[in-house]
Amino acid sequence: MVPGLHVETEAVLLAALGPAVTALHAGSYDDCAFALFTAVDPETRALGIEVVGETELTIAVTDPDRPVGQVRVQARGRDNLLFVDNRSAGGNLHANIRRLGSDAAVLCAAMGEAYVALPDIFLRSDRQFLFWGEGGSAVSCSIEIEGVGQGVVVGDDALISAGVWIRNHDMHAVHDLASGRRIGRDPVTTVLERHVWLGQDALLHAASRIGMGSIIGAKALVKGIVPRFVAVGGVPARVLREGVSWGRESYGMTEAERIALGLLPVPEG
């Protein structure tokens, strides 16, 4: 899929992708000319990428002369990858990435002119991944990933508001005092299908899947699975309305947005 991507990480990532999530597939970059750099290459700095800590990191881009924005990577471990498809990038990626493990990957598909602010991306273990789909935007989205081989997938055309957090785990172990048994949940891979809107200050907390076209209300606490084409809100979040979606334009959904979701055009009249 992309040079430098660990084979096991790639297999798990591809299993999480699909038409409901992204237009990309295993062969999307087969004819692409990649430019590969190390953490200490001057070209890395020219792209707007700064690497501190251990420097065993591969940077892969599709245009070596087009800055991606401002990205800071605090790296530990071995054989980690940062990939940005920057052929049409407007230089609007602003991210702080922390990595503790090895064989992990952050992959950003073509964002175009979209503004993407990721102030705190924390990959805590080995073979973890973050995938950011085509055309997705974020005013401010922080992501924390726990568990070997787990990840977060943000589908194409996501709209993420300010103050959003995505955590794929319960953060700390919860135990029953009488038995000593751990009752918290194991980490999950969190998948946002395409065209999902996360409202301001929403928290996804061990949410495994957010369905295509759905809307997560401001300050909602979301766990588990959210169906497609629903609006949810509250703490904990519940379905408020079914059969709805959203559009980037104030007047409503565009025909292209409806087609991408597999919806028929709205009948005239």
N, C-alpha and C positions, 0 to 999 in steps of 0.2 A: 504493500500500500504506500508506504513512505520509507525511504532509506533511514536506517538507524532505529526502526521500531522493533522491539523485542518480539520474537515469534509468538510467545505465549500471550503477551499483552495484545498483539494484533488479533489473535484468534478470539479473545474475550471481547475486544472492542467491536470487531466485525459482527459478532453474534448479537451485540446490543443495537447495532445499526439496522436499517431497513427502510423501505419506502415511506413508512409512517413517520420516520424520524428525519431522514435526509435524502436528497437526490444523489448523494455520493455512494459509491460502492467499492468493492475491492479493487476494481480496475480503473477507477476514475483518474488516477495519476500515472497510468502506465506509459503514456506518451509525453510526460512532463519532464522538462530538464530541471533538475534540482541543483541548487548551490549549497554545498555543505561547508560549515565552518566550525571551528572549535571555540571554546570560551575565551581564549586569549588572542584570537585573530583580530587584527584591526578592523576587518570588514564587519565583525560582530558589533563593535561599537558604532560603526557608521550606520548600521541598521537601526540603532536606537536600543540595543540590548546590552545590559550590563550584567556580568556574572561575578558573584562574590563567593568566597568559601572554596570548597573543592571544585576543580574546574573540569572534571571529566563529564562533559556535556556536549552533545552534538546539536548544532543549530542547522536546521534545514529550511530553506526558503525557495520560492519559485522565481523571484526576481532579486538578484544580488545588489541591485542599485536603487531599490525603492525602500525607504525607511518604513518600519512597521509601526512606529510610535515610540513609547517609552516603556520598556520592559526591564524589570530587575529580577534576577534569579539568584536565590540563595541555595547553593547546591551542595549536597552530600551524596555519597553513593557512587555507583558506576553505571555506565551505559544508559544514561538518561537522555531524553530527546525533547527538544522544543521545535515544533514545526509550525510555520505560518505560510499559508498560501497568499502571498502579498502581490500577486500580479496586478490586481486592481485596487490595492489597499490605499486608503486615504491617509494613512499614518495616524489612525485614531485608536490604536490599541494601547491601553495604559494598564499595566499589570505588575503586581508584586507576587512572585512565585517562590514558595519554600518547598524544598524536597528533602526528605530524610532517607528515602530508600533508593534502591537500584532498579534498573530496567523499567523506569516509569516514563510516561510521555504526556506532554501537553500538545494538542493538535488543534490548530485554528484554521478552518476552511475559509474560503474567500468571503471576506467581510465587506468589501467594497468601501463605501464612504461611511458605513455604520460606525457609531461611537461605541466603544466597548471599554468600560472601566471595571477592572477586577482587582480591587485593592488588597485582597488577601486570599491567595490560593495556596492551600496547605495540603501537600501529598505526604502522608505520614509513614508509608510503608512501601514494600516492593511491588513491582508490576502493576502499579496504579496508573490511571489515565483520566485525563479531562479532554473531551472532544467538544469543540465549539462549532456549530453548524453554519452554513452559508447564510449571510445576511442578518445574523442575530445581532441585537444591540443591547447594551446594558448601561444604565446611568450609574449604578454601583451594585455589583454582585460579588459577594465573598463566598468561597467554597472550601470546605474541609472534607477530606476523604480519609477514611480509616479502613483497614482490612487489606490483607494481601490479595492482589488481583481484582480489587474493586475499583469503581470509577464513577464519574458523572458525565452524562451525555446531554448536551444542550442542542436540541434539534434546530433545523433551518428556520430562519425568520422568527426567532424568539424575541420577545420584547420584555425586558427586565427593568423594573423601576429602581429607585434609590433605596438603599438600606436592606437589600435582600440578602438572605443567607441560605445556602444549601449545605446541609450536613447529612451524610449518608449513614449516621450512626447515633447512638444515644449519648455519646461523648464520654460518659463514665459508667462503670459497672454498677448495676442496681442489684442488691441481694436481699433475699428473704432472711430476716434475722433469726427466725426459729430453726430453719433447716440449713441455712448457709448457702442455699442454692441461688445461683445467678438467675435473675428473672428478666434482665434486659435483653434486647434483641441484638442479633448479630448484624454487622454492617451489611448494607445492600449496595448494589449498583443502581444509582438514580438516573432514570431516563426521562427527559422531557421530549415528547414527540414534537413534530413541527408546528410552528405558529401557536406557541403558548405564550400567554401574557401573565407575568408575575407582578402583582401590585406592590406598592411601596411597603417596605418593612415586612414583607412576607417571610416566613421561615419554613423551609422544607426540612423536615426532621425525620430521617430514615424513610423518606418517601421513595417507593420503588419505581413508580411510573405516573407521569402526568399526561393525560390523553391529549391527542391532537386537537388544536383549536380552543382549548379550554382557558378559562380566566380564573386566576387566583386573586382573591380580594386583598386589599391592603390589610397588613398586620395579621393575616391568617396564619394559623399553625397547621401544617399539612403533614400527615403521616400516611403510609400505605399507598393506595392506588386511587387516582382521580380519573374518572371516565372521560371519554372524548366529548367535546362540545357541551361542556357544562360550565357554570359559574359557581365557585365555592367561596365561602368566607366563614370567619369565626374562629374561636379557640375552644375546642379543636374544630377544624374546618368541616363543614357539611355542605352538601349540594343545595344551592339556593334556587337554581333554575337550570333546566335542561334544554337542549336544542338551541344553544347560542354559541356565538364566537365573536370575534372582534376584527376591526380593520385599523390600519395605521393612519388612514385618512379620516378626518373628522366627519365626513359625510357618510361613511360606511365602508363595507368591504369592497375591494376592487374585484373585477372579474378574475384577474390573475391569482388573487388570494383564494378565491372560491375554487378555482381549478386546481390549485396546489393541494387543497384539502379534499379533492374528489367530489366537490359539490357542483351541482348544475347552476348555470347562470340564473339570476332572478328573472322571472317572466316579466316582460314589459307590460305596463298598465296595471 
